[in-house]
Amino acid sequence: MVEAALIVCFVGILLAVFIPTFVRELRTSKTSEAVEALVDLSRNTSAYFATPAAQDAGPTRRRCLPATAGPTPRVPSAEPVEVDFQHVQTPGHETWRALDFHPPELVRYAYTFEPTATGCGLRSPEGSYLVTLRAEGDLDDDGERSLFELRLTATEEGDLVEQGILYVRDRSE
């Protein structure tokens, strides 16, 4: 009887340690969607800006930044939802299509593309940025949102590059 009680106590202690760690890791793993999608969007935005197009290239032969888009979907969801970012009924679909942005089929986060300046072939003053890329999520559906933000700036050569590091607030709420 004592041996059975010791085994039950030992299993209980292991579960008390393991379950909170497992839940935290599960919640943190859900944040990888936001990081991967923002890195992909950053790469696509830089490629878009660097590729001149006859119809919309500015005097420096760089494309004009597309219009603000998002948040798409309007409200983040605790459960993954299907969103076609490039469908004509999706607000901002022209921008998502221009940037060739295809996040995962099911998304938990609302994504935003927000240029801070308009025009073609822009340069960033020292320490400023031209584009903010944002992902907001509500992983546990409690109204508190996690925020992932990546900013892009233009170099002297006119290329868009990430400024600083990925800003994260309340990664897993």
Secondary structure, 3 states (H helix, E strand, C coil): CHHHHHHHHHHHHHHHHHHHHHHHHHHHHCCHHHHHHHHHHHHHHHHHHHCCCCCCECCCCCEECCCCEEEECCCCCCCCEECCCCCCCCCCHHHHHHCCCCCCCEECEEEEEEECCCCECCCCCCCCCCEEEEEEECCCCCCCCEEEEEEEEECCCCCEEEEEEEEEECCCC
